[in-house]
């Protein structure tokens, strides 16, 4: 394949990474990197998928004729542990990893066929799809955590987020943000990991787009793993299976979905909701700082307030 066919300029990863420091240089090396990996792992790449803002991903044919996926990520913190987490899960609830080059942030992965996203599973009620996600989480969380995985600890990651959130709040002083709610979110980012009753290898980003249909059933992809509180994981499913906040009164569906997922997982719904508040507050401040979109930030804070009220916080 030509360079233009391997890395067409319309790919999301091109648009995203080109704006990062060093991104253009990495994109310039990407076609040759793909060719090197294809030769080493004896695969033939097909047309890349038009998905992934920080990674190049394409179907490949292996030497034995079987299908796989080649993924090469922009080197960044969240992508560093994906290969190790997939190795630990070993196909239980997630795609299998066939080969891993940590230095190049490259993975050769099991291909999901047909590859339908959980969010696009037409005809299935949101509640049914939420239960699919909950079953996957139970599988991922059931894997024992070795004493030294090399994965980041959630407490360290969220403590860093708390510091950044405080700095952003003080610097930006965003109009329409409730300072008490900001303080609550920051406190939860620090306290929740320390009060967990167990630790697992958390997926880190189990949204409906990261759950695909395969011949083995539904499988998780694109992990941003951390070792820590499992209840960090469920919120993206609840929030994104469809948009409950778009309804005239989002409180009943949000409460019902949190209760449904918490019951399926055998966990405390209020703690699940506390993590949602922490993550929404951090996201609101990130949005204002990175995009300057104060209106969107305020909307996210309204969502955080709703969930905080449901949790009694």
C-alpha positions in Angstrom: 0.0 0.0 0.0 1.1 3.5 -0.7 1.7 6.0 2.1 -1.5 7.9 1.2 -3.4 4.6 1.4 -1.8 3.6 4.7 -2.3 7.0 6.3 -4.9 9.0 4.5 -5.2 12.6 5.7 -8.8 12.2 6.6 -8.1 9.7 9.4 -9.1 11.1 12.8 -5.6 10.3 14.2 -4.0 12.5 11.6 -6.2 15.5 12.5 -5.7 15.0 16.3 -2.1 14.1 16.6 -0.9 16.7 14.1 -1.8 19.3 16.7 0.4 17.8 19.4 4.0 18.7 20.0 6.0 16.2 17.9 2.9 14.9 16.3 3.7 15.8 12.7 7.1 14.0 13.0 5.4 10.9 14.4 2.8 10.9 11.6 5.6 11.2 9.1 7.3 8.0 10.5 4.0 6.1 10.8 3.8 4.6 7.3 7.3 3.1 7.6 6.6 2.0 11.2 3.5 0.1 9.9 5.5 -1.5 7.2 8.2 -2.6 9.6 5.6 -4.1 12.0 3.7 -5.8 9.1 7.0 -7.5 8.0 8.0 -8.6 11.5 4.6 -10.0 12.4 3.9 -11.3 8.9 0.7 -9.6 8.2 -0.8 -7.8 5.3 -2.6 -4.5 6.2 -6.0 -3.5 4.8 -7.6 -0.1 4.6 -7.3 1.6 8.1 -10.4 2.0 10.1 -11.7 5.6 10.2 -11.8 5.6 14.0 -9.4 6.3 16.8 -8.2 9.8 17.6 -4.9 8.8 19.0 -4.1 5.5 17.2 -3.8 4.1 13.7 -5.8 0.9 13.5 -6.3 -1.5 10.5 -7.5 -5.0 9.7 -4.7 -7.3 8.7 -4.4 -10.8 7.2 -1.9 -13.1 9.0 0.4 -15.5 7.3 -1.9 -18.4 8.2 -4.8 -16.6 6.6 -6.5 -15.6 9.8 -7.7 -12.1 10.5 -6.3 -9.7 13.1 -6.0 -6.0 13.8 -2.8 -3.9 13.9 -2.9 -1.0 16.2 -0.2 1.7 16.5 -0.8 4.4 19.1 0.6 7.9 19.4 3.0 7.4 22.4 1.1 8.7 25.4 0.5 7.9 29.0 -3.0 6.3 28.7 -1.9 3.9 25.9 1.2 2.6 27.7 -0.5 -0.1 29.7 -3.0 -1.5 27.1 -0.9 -4.4 26.1 -0.1 -5.5 29.6 -3.8 -5.3 30.6 -4.8 -7.4 27.6 -2.2 -10.0 28.5 -3.5 -10.2 32.0 -7.1 -10.5 30.9 -6.1 -13.2 28.3 -9.3 -13.0 26.3 -11.6 -12.9 29.3 -14.0 -10.1 28.4 -11.5 -8.4 26.1 -9.8 -9.0 22.8 -6.8 -11.2 22.8 -3.3 -9.8 22.1 -1.2 -11.8 19.7 1.9 -9.6 19.8 3.0 -6.5 21.6 5.8 -4.0 20.9 5.8 -1.7 24.0 8.5 0.6 22.7 6.6 1.4 19.5 3.1 1.3 21.2 2.1 -1.3 18.8 -0.3 -4.3 19.2 -1.5 -7.2 17.1 -4.9 -8.0 18.3 -7.8 -10.4 17.8 -10.3 -9.0 15.3 -13.9 -8.6 16.3 -16.3 -9.7 13.6 -18.9 -8.3 12.9 -17.4 -5.5 15.1 -20.7 -3.8 15.9 -20.4 -1.3 18.7 -22.6 -1.8 21.7 -23.9 1.7 21.3 -25.0 0.8 17.8 -26.7 -2.5 18.6 -30.0 -1.5 16.9 -33.2 -2.7 18.5 -31.7 -3.7 21.8 -33.1 -1.5 24.7 -30.6 0.6 26.6 -31.1 -1.5 29.7 -30.2 -4.7 27.9 -27.0 -3.2 26.5 -26.1 -1.8 30.0 -26.3 -5.4 31.3 -24.0 -6.5 28.5 -21.5 -4.0 29.7 -21.9 -5.0 33.3 -21.2 -8.6 32.5 -18.0 -7.6 30.7 -16.9 -5.6 33.6 -17.4 -8.6 35.9 -15.2 -10.7 33.7 -12.5 -8.1 33.5 -12.6 -7.5 37.3 -12.4 -11.2 38.0 -8.8 -11.5 36.8 -6.4 -11.6 39.8 -4.1 -8.6 40.0 -0.4 -9.6 40.2 1.8 -7.9 42.8 3.6 -5.9 40.2 1.7 -5.3 36.9 3.7 -2.3 35.8 0.3 -0.5 35.4 -0.4 2.9 36.8 -2.2 3.0 40.2 -5.5 4.8 40.0 -4.8 6.7 43.2 -1.7 8.3 41.7 -3.6 9.1 38.4 -6.6 10.7 40.1 -4.5 12.6 42.6 -2.8 14.2 39.7 -6.1 15.0 38.1 -7.2 16.6 41.4 -4.2 18.9 41.4 -4.7 19.9 37.8 -8.5 20.5 38.5 -7.7 22.8 41.4 -5.2 24.7 39.3 -7.7 25.1 36.5 -10.4 26.2 38.8 -8.2 28.9 40.4 -6.8 30.1 37.1 -9.9 30.1 35.0 -12.6 30.9 37.6 -15.2 29.7 35.1 -18.5 31.5 35.3 -21.4 29.3 36.2 -19.3 26.8 38.1 -20.4 26.0 41.7 -17.2 26.3 43.8 -18.6 23.8 46.3 -19.3 21.3 43.6 -15.8 21.7 42.2 -14.3 21.2 45.7 -16.5 18.0 46.1 -15.3 16.6 42.8 -11.6 17.3 43.7 -12.0 15.7 47.1 -13.6 12.6 45.6 -10.8 12.2 43.1 -8.4 12.0 46.1 -10.6 10.0 48.5 -12.3 7.4 46.4 -9.3 5.3 45.5 -8.1 5.1 49.1 -11.5 3.9 50.4 -12.1 1.1 47.8 -12.8 -2.3 49.4 -10.8 -4.1 46.6 -8.6 -3.4 43.6 -8.8 -4.7 40.1 -7.3 -4.0 36.7 -9.8 -1.3 35.7 -10.5 -0.9 32.0 -10.4 2.9 32.3 -12.7 3.8 29.3 -15.5 1.2 28.9 -17.8 3.4 26.9 -20.3 1.8 24.4 -17.9 2.4 21.5 -15.2 0.3 23.2 -17.4 -2.8 23.4 -17.6 -4.8 20.1 -19.5 -7.8 18.9 -17.3 -10.8 18.0 -17.7 -14.4 17.2 -16.9 -15.0 20.9 -19.5 -12.6 22.0 -19.1 -9.0 23.2 -15.5 -7.9 23.9 -13.8 -4.8 25.3 -11.2 -2.9 23.3 -9.1 0.2 23.7 -8.3 -0.1 27.4 -6.7 2.8 29.4 -6.0 0.5 32.4 -5.2 1.3 36.0 -5.0 -0.7 39.1 -7.6 0.5 41.6 -11.3 0.8 42.5 -13.5 -1.1 40.1 -16.3 1.4 40.5 -14.3 3.9 38.4 -15.4 1.9 35.3 -19.2 1.9 35.0 -20.1 5.5 34.4 -19.2 5.9 30.7 -21.6 3.0 29.9 -24.4 4.6 31.9 -23.8 8.1 30.5 -23.2 7.2 26.8 -25.5 4.2 26.0 -27.7 7.0 25.0 -27.9 10.5 26.5 -30.2 10.5 29.6 -29.3 14.1 30.2 -31.1 15.1 26.9 -34.4 14.1 28.5 -36.7 16.8 30.1 -36.1 15.2 33.5 -32.9 13.1 33.5 -33.0 12.2 37.1 -35.3 9.1 36.8 -33.3 7.4 34.0 -30.0 8.2 35.5 -31.1 6.8 38.9 -32.6 3.8 37.3 -29.6 3.0 35.2 -27.2 3.4 38.1 -29.3 1.1 40.2 -29.5 -1.5 37.4 -25.8 -1.6 36.8 -25.0 -1.5 40.5 -27.3 -4.4 41.1 -25.8 -6.4 38.2 -22.3 -5.8 39.6 -23.3 -6.3 43.2 -21.9 -2.9 44.2 -23.1 0.3 45.9 -24.9 2.6 43.5 -24.0 5.7 45.6 -20.3 5.0 45.3 -20.7 4.4 41.6 -22.4 7.8 41.4 -19.7 9.5 43.5 -17.1 8.4 40.9 -19.4 9.9 38.2 -19.4 13.2 40.0 -15.6 13.2 40.3 -15.2 12.4 36.6 -17.7 15.0 35.5 -16.2 17.8 37.5 -12.7 17.0 36.1 -14.1 16.8 32.6 -15.9 20.1 32.9 -12.7 21.9 33.9 -10.7 20.1 31.1 -13.3 21.2 28.6 -13.1 24.9 29.5 -9.3 24.9 29.7 -8.7 22.9 26.4 -11.5 24.3 24.3 -12.5 27.6 25.9 -16.1 26.4 25.7 -17.5 27.7 29.0 -21.1 26.8 28.0 -20.2 23.1 27.5 -18.4 23.1 30.8 -21.4 24.5 32.6 -23.6 21.9 31.0 -21.3 19.1 32.3 -21.3 20.7 35.8 -25.2 20.6 35.7 -24.9 16.9 35.0 -22.5 16.5 37.9 -24.9 18.3 40.2 -27.8 15.9 39.2 -25.7 12.8 40.0 -24.4 14.4 43.2 -27.9 15.0 44.4 -28.9 11.4 43.5 -26.0 10.1 45.6 -26.8 12.4 48.5 -23.5 14.3 48.2 
